[in-house]
Amino acid sequence: MTADSDADALLIERIKLGDMRAFEMLVVKYQRRIERLIGRMVRDSDLVQDIAQETFIRAYRAIPQFRGESAFLAVLTAIRYSQV
């Protein structure tokens, strides 16, 4: 695991314990990257933001099942591709 993955894993464990601030930290960390990826396929900026928000909502709901076998960014990317 990389230091980045280790940091994400620690945040995810905090989220599982109910720490919403930890989830906010993950959103801040990955929001721009996810929006750029979505923007490559969707030109409507409002739609990009909506899809990004839905991506993070789905990720939050999936946190209890997250086992750390993949990087959190990979999970976000997979969710994003399932929406566009």
Helices and strands as residue ranges (DSSP letters): H 3-16, H 20-39, H 45-62, G 63-65, H 72-83
